[in-house]
């Protein structure tokens, strides 16, 4: 493996993809071998835990955010991909580095993808002598080879030991994960499998769980065993203890941080819950969260490999073999799932604000990228599509751009709040961010120690800049959060809050923040299927602080709302209304037309409805110049003037004489009464109203009143549909051919009506005997 890699890194090549099974030394042996060949090597790892473990194993220097340790061997340095990105921004030529080795590329962390894209650009434009090695524990190396310009693939073999697979699904069905919730029955089953593994096999047990909460719940069920925990929030001492051989058998409960890049000594058994956590981002609302998902087959293989690093081992998979075959082959890349604001700022500082032109294995999703650029513009990091001076300073702060803005504008006093929010807070943390800040200052646990270390780093990076702010914790925290998340400034409305983004949000029941009129919301998510966001951490603020984070806007609003015209001048912070005053002289015509379209405003008398129906009939029967009255609002200029121009409110529309107004639609050269008369005279002398509501006019008349009428008149060429009624006005027959009715239908109708109404005349010949 090493000779092939060295051959690939000659000046003519300089690029290689290295794949090797877990435990074959690609993380720790290869860098030292490259150093022995005369190269100065920079190794980039996706996780801080892996950086510290690899560096200590090799005896070399390492750098993670807020911590730098000098090792005995100066030829190799191990850093996180985030630190590598910072160095590329400060000096893209990377002086003093001959080879950059990007480890565990298959995990598809966003920082790693970004760093590789920048490195390829550096190699093409500034440092053609810079050698690049991308390493992967999977065999799917073709995409990496193409990305590196058809780089050779070096396949390593080594002393990976066989791992037996035991399928260990729960004895009864468990609920699938939902959001952050994991069925307690599954966790109880995992704990029982761990005990079974301890009793059946020798060596330590490494158990994979999705998050810190699940680790703690399983640990509580493993009383009597030595249980260690390894996750991103674990203090350095706890991580070091896991990476040292134990004196007695151990159970190590870990999140995905233990999947690769490090060996946990003594492990012979892996118990895999089959779950992991992935980010999800609601780009439309600017809300992000973690969700629990099933692992991919590739991740399951990586986890199983932990059992075979030092000897033959066994993996217990807490699912069935059939379920395994249905798992996704690979995990989704982080660029497809995450908030891309940080990536967009990195790309903008590199000269590619939309990510175009960067050598990425997967392009950033368009909607996510658009949302990220919108945030950067709102934060002042971008101006007219180009990175601003503030944006460059934000990129070098080493925290999310939102937090960087707060840190730079508020100054060192905000470092404590920014340090809190730059890490994932414990699940049990309350929603009062100021109280969390005070607890961290008093605390002596691992979280507080990491927090203090990060505060010092941020204070150094900020210097003496920032705005003058009061010294009170509440005011400092409120301004910092409001500046970082301006769209999450929220005002009380009803039983919850309305954020400036327009999203409703709610506090947990019993929250001590529940009486606040204004909040700056630092952490919020929206549970699946929920209409409102859920507030996780927030600070009480006042309107003045809200105005410091967001510029108020004043707009004139004229609209039809809640059944009437609204004409007002409104001052807002985003979607939050601060105040209003009426507009006396506003043009309300469009609002009135919108109200008319609701169909519930005009007073439609019987006369008006009948007139509209007669006009509609004329258009159907004759066409032009009779107007189509199916959309009267489109004809408002022709029939509602001058009433419409004088109206200001709903009540003015309700007073309009609709029947009189509709007569303006009768063509000037036509007479409505001549074309579609309102009534027709029948043989009895009565004038009967016609019904024009159907496809043809209807004459509803008592049968006796038509005696002697041989044929009904046509209306605009359309025959009347005659509804023949009994003396009591009840339907007796319907016909459009009166002559045919007298010949063929009258006899039967006469016989029936004579029996019911014997006092009425029912002549045998209704055309002659009409007296």
SULPEUR-V977208 format. One record per run of one state. SS is the DSSP state (alpha for helix, beta for strand, coil for the rest). FROM is the first residue (numbers start at 0). TO is the last residue. Records with the same first field share a line. If there is no record, write none. Layout:
# SULPEUR-V977208
SS=FROM-TO / FROM-TO
This chain:
# SULPEUR-V977208
coil=0-0 / 8-13 / 20-27 / 36-39 / 45-46 / 58-58 / 64-65 / 69-71 / 90-97 / 102-103 / 107-108 / 125-129 / 136-140 / 147-150 / 156-161 / 167-176 / 178-179 / 181-182 / 200-202 / 208-210 / 220-224 / 230-234 / 242-248 / 254-254 / 258-265 / 272-273 / 282-285 / 294-295 / 308-311 / 317-319 / 325-332 / 336-339 / 350-364 / 379-380 / 383-384 / 387-387 / 395-399 / 410-410 / 421-430 / 442-444 / 462-471 / 484-484 / 493-494 / 499-502 / 506-516 / 525-531 / 541-541 / 549-551 / 561-562 / 573-574 / 582-587 / 597-604 / 622-627 / 639-641 / 646-648 / 654-656 / 665-670 / 675-677 / 681-685 / 691-696 / 706-712 / 715-716 / 719-719 / 725-729 / 735-736 / 756-770
alpha=1-7 / 28-35 / 47-57 / 80-89 / 104-106 / 109-124 / 141-146 / 183-199 / 211-219 / 235-241 / 255-257 / 296-307 / 320-324 / 333-335 / 340-349 / 365-378 / 388-394 / 400-409 / 411-420 / 432-441 / 445-461 / 472-483 / 485-487 / 542-548 / 588-596 / 605-621 / 628-638 / 642-645 / 649-653 / 657-664 / 671-674 / 702-705 / 737-755
beta=14-19 / 40-44 / 59-63 / 66-68 / 72-79 / 98-101 / 130-135 / 151-155 / 162-166 / 177-177 / 180-180 / 203-207 / 225-229 / 249-253 / 266-271 / 274-281 / 286-293 / 312-316 / 381-382 / 385-386 / 431-431 / 488-492 / 495-498 / 503-505 / 517-524 / 532-540 / 552-560 / 563-572 / 575-581 / 678-680 / 686-690 / 697-701 / 713-714 / 717-718 / 720-724 / 730-734
